[in-house]
Amino acid sequence: MATVKRGIVVDALSTYGVSLYGEGKLPINPLTLLSEQDRAAVFAPRVGQEKRLTHLFMTLPGVVIPRSAILTVCAGNDDPMRRARALKNRFAAMGWKLLCGKWEEERVEGAALGYDLSGAAWVAIKNVPDN
């Protein structure tokens, strides 16, 4: 039989504890959606940030990538957001759109396509014609 820790704090919490927030779902970190092989490519040592971010966006098209995930992929490197912005033209040349919620115009465009880009999130979208 397992024993359960009990004490004054536990009793007080169960008697007087009040939930500050309702139950809700936490957003999924898109990095957890990567296969083992893709995760190895995205976090490969001694590979440039732009190559790693390109792999991330192309592996997860249509998935909103929060700014925190980009910072995680590029941890310890200089100006990862500049590296992400540098990919916009390359993606456009391949027929993709790379949108960032930092800019209102792109946030609105993303919303029209069904993406919530709040918090300066990013999304790569395949084959989207220019407006």
Protein Blocks (a to p, Z undefined) as FASTA:
>chain_A
ZZddddfklmmmmmmoccfbdcddddddfklmpcfklmmmmmoghiafklmmmmmmmmmg
hiacdfklmmmmmgoiahkllmmmmmmmmmmmnopacddfkbmklmmmmmmnopafehhi
acddehiacZZ
